[in-house]
């Protein structure tokens, strides 16, 4: 049986994942509005991944005999100054998600809840990939700057992305 403190932390984490999905949908909408369909696809796929992450926590809570409790999802930022700004916002969001997983992990560690620690390890590994991905995209977009040909090619590549890739 998980402690009340750990259940609360896991529910908070689940909601952070669903909030991230909501935020990525807004980033996709911004990209779509500004005629960057490939970048919109990238963020739509990212939103799908975040929902999958939220559902993993949801399932874990239920498997351990605890209810998944949903909190209010706040309205995301809807306008950005540039594509780079959307990726910078996404990177900050992923860092927040990582920090929150560290907090949940710390609680599980303090409570010697080894099954939860094992469960959380997947997310910690995933967060390394998530942060690295956004750092790389920021580097590429910064390097491309106003090169419309390079941006077009890059956008075409992101337009092919499927969730989980």
C-alpha positions, 0 to 999 in steps of 0.5 A: 500500500502506498502512503498518502504522501506518495499517492498525492505526489503520483497524482500530481505527476499524472496531472503535470503530464496531462498539463504538458500535453495540453500545452503542447497542443497549444504550441501545435496550434500556434505552429499551425496558425503560422503555417508551420505544419511540420512543426505543428505535427511535431508538437501534436506527436509530443502531446500524444506522448505526454498523454501516454506518460500520464496514462502510465501513472494513472494505470500504476495508481489504479494497479496499486489500488489508489484512485487517479485524481484529476486536477484542473488544467490551466489554459496554456500560453497560446502565442509565441514570438517565434518557433525558437520560443516554442521550443524554449518553452517546451524545454522549460516545461520538460525541465519542470517535469523532470524536477517533479519526477525527482521529487516523487522519486525522493519520496519513494526512496525515503519510503523504501517503496521499491516497486515505485522506484522501479516504475519511476526509473523509466520516466527518469530515463525518458526525461533525459531524452526529452530534454536533449531533444528540445535542446537539439531542436533549439540548436538547429533552429538557432543555427538555421536562423532565417535560411528559409530553405533549411527551415523548409527541409527541417520542417519536412522532417519534423512533419514525418514524426510519429509519437514515440520517435 
